[in-house]
Amino acid sequence: MAQIKIREAAVGDAEAMAIILREIGWSERRNALPLREVWGPIEKLIEHTVVYKENHTALVAVDENDEVIGFTNVHWVPFIMLGSYEGYVSDVFVSPKASGRGAGNLLLESIMKEGKARGCMRLMVTNGKDKSSYKRGFYKKLGWTERPQVANFVFYYREPWS
Ligand SMILES: CC(C)(COP(=O)(O)OP(=O)(O)OC[C@H]1O[C@@H](n2cnc3c(N)ncnc32)[C@H](O)[C@@H]1OP(=O)(O)O)[C@@H](O)C(=O)NCCC(=O)NCCS
């Protein structure tokens, strides 16, 4: 199997991330935009992550040609009730073209290692029950526990992508 490596995300990865989101195609609205309009805001978010490394970790998976094939983003949240930190995983995406080669697992394992090194109490992610990653037990297989007693609420300030 070809070598996949994980490294910290850089501002220059924004366009590749936008292309991956487009390939995954969860949002028709986003896919209809010029690519520049998608990666512009991503670039700013990575810049923030890089400046505030203590609070955020953004990683990319690269293939043997150094092409970005996946990415993840985690936010280390001071959680008073836990008396510790929770790592909130906002993004885990691998290009469908590179799917099934282990990049997703490598990204998640890197996050899990980072959280442990930081003395974090737990990690948290939301995973749509209609998504094939949920149906295939992407998180469960790596030891994550589903919380059926917890409802997930969001409050929108703007319309979501899809
Ligand atoms: C889920 C995802 C990150 C997996 O990345 P990947 O590099 O393809 O995964 P790996 O090759 O490391 O395989 C690990 C596990 O991921 C899941 N997986 C692999 N390919 C997948 C695919 N095409 N679709 C969904 N899940 C997949 C499986 O659970 C797999 O374990 P298995 O091979 O024992 O069934 C990727 O398919 C993806 O980006 N999906 C769309 C976005 C998404 O659902 N993100 C996660 C929730 S927010």
The ligand as a MOL file (V3000), in Angstrom:
LIG
                    3D

  0  0  0     0  0            999 V3000
M  V30 BEGIN CTAB
M  V30 COUNTS 48 50 0 0 0
M  V30 BEGIN ATOM
M  V30 1 C -15.2760 8.4500 6.7230 0
M  V30 2 C -13.9710 8.7700 5.9950 0
M  V30 3 C -13.2510 9.9050 6.7190 0
M  V30 4 C -13.0900 7.5280 6.0240 0
M  V30 5 O -11.8420 7.8240 5.4230 0
M  V30 6 P -11.0390 6.6730 4.6120 0
M  V30 7 O -9.6630 7.1560 4.3930 0
M  V30 8 O -11.8170 6.2880 3.4510 0
M  V30 9 O -11.0580 5.5010 5.7070 0
M  V30 10 P -10.0120 4.3270 5.9270 0
M  V30 11 O -9.4930 3.8320 4.6120 0
M  V30 12 O -9.0280 4.7590 6.9360 0
M  V30 13 O -10.9600 3.2010 6.5080 0
M  V30 14 C -11.3570 3.2510 7.8620 0
M  V30 15 C -12.8580 3.1250 8.0070 0
M  V30 16 O -13.4830 4.2510 7.4260 0
M  V30 17 C -14.7710 3.8640 6.9170 0
M  V30 18 N -14.7710 4.0670 5.4680 0
M  V30 19 C -13.8400 3.7010 4.5550 0
M  V30 20 N -14.2030 4.0900 3.3300 0
M  V30 21 C -15.3810 4.7200 3.4700 0
M  V30 22 C -16.2750 5.3350 2.5610 0
M  V30 23 N -16.0360 5.3910 1.2640 0
M  V30 24 N -17.4030 5.8840 3.0410 0
M  V30 25 C -17.6710 5.8360 4.3500 0
M  V30 26 N -16.8740 5.2580 5.2830 0
M  V30 27 C -15.7400 4.7040 4.8270 0
M  V30 28 C -14.9340 2.4060 7.2770 0
M  V30 29 O -15.5190 2.3380 8.5730 0
M  V30 30 C -13.5010 1.9410 7.3290 0
M  V30 31 O -13.3420 0.7780 8.0760 0
M  V30 32 P -13.4950 -0.6530 7.3310 0
M  V30 33 O -12.5490 -0.6220 6.1700 0
M  V30 34 O -13.0950 -1.6080 8.4050 0
M  V30 35 O -14.9190 -0.7460 6.9040 0
M  V30 36 C -14.2210 9.1780 4.5130 0
M  V30 37 O -14.8990 8.1310 3.8590 0
M  V30 38 C -15.0140 10.4490 4.3550 0
M  V30 39 O -14.4250 11.5240 4.2930 0
M  V30 40 N -16.3580 10.3570 4.2910 0
M  V30 41 C -17.1990 11.5190 4.0910 0
M  V30 42 C -17.1480 12.4350 5.2820 0
M  V30 43 C -17.4990 11.7360 6.5870 0
M  V30 44 O -18.4220 10.9510 6.6910 0
M  V30 45 N -16.6980 12.0720 7.6360 0
M  V30 46 C -16.8320 11.4670 8.9570 0
M  V30 47 C -17.9800 11.9720 9.7420 0
M  V30 48 S -18.0830 13.7140 9.9000 0
M  V30 END ATOM
M  V30 BEGIN BOND
M  V30 1 1 1 2
M  V30 2 1 2 3
M  V30 3 1 2 4
M  V30 4 1 2 36
M  V30 5 1 4 5
M  V30 6 1 5 6
M  V30 7 2 6 7
M  V30 8 1 6 8
M  V30 9 1 6 9
M  V30 10 1 9 10
M  V30 11 2 10 11
M  V30 12 1 10 12
M  V30 13 1 10 13
M  V30 14 1 13 14
M  V30 15 1 14 15
M  V30 16 1 15 16
M  V30 17 1 15 30
M  V30 18 1 16 17
M  V30 19 1 17 18
M  V30 20 1 17 28
M  V30 21 1 18 19
M  V30 22 1 18 27
M  V30 23 2 19 20
M  V30 24 1 20 21
M  V30 25 1 21 22
M  V30 26 2 21 27
M  V30 27 1 22 23
M  V30 28 2 22 24
M  V30 29 1 24 25
M  V30 30 2 25 26
M  V30 31 1 26 27
M  V30 32 1 28 29
M  V30 33 1 28 30
M  V30 34 1 30 31
M  V30 35 1 31 32
M  V30 36 2 32 33
M  V30 37 1 32 34
M  V30 38 1 32 35
M  V30 39 1 36 37
M  V30 40 1 36 38
M  V30 41 2 38 39
M  V30 42 1 38 40
M  V30 43 1 40 41
M  V30 44 1 41 42
M  V30 45 1 42 43
M  V30 46 2 43 44
M  V30 47 1 43 45
M  V30 48 1 45 46
M  V30 49 1 46 47
M  V30 50 1 47 48
M  V30 END BOND
M  V30 END CTAB
M  END
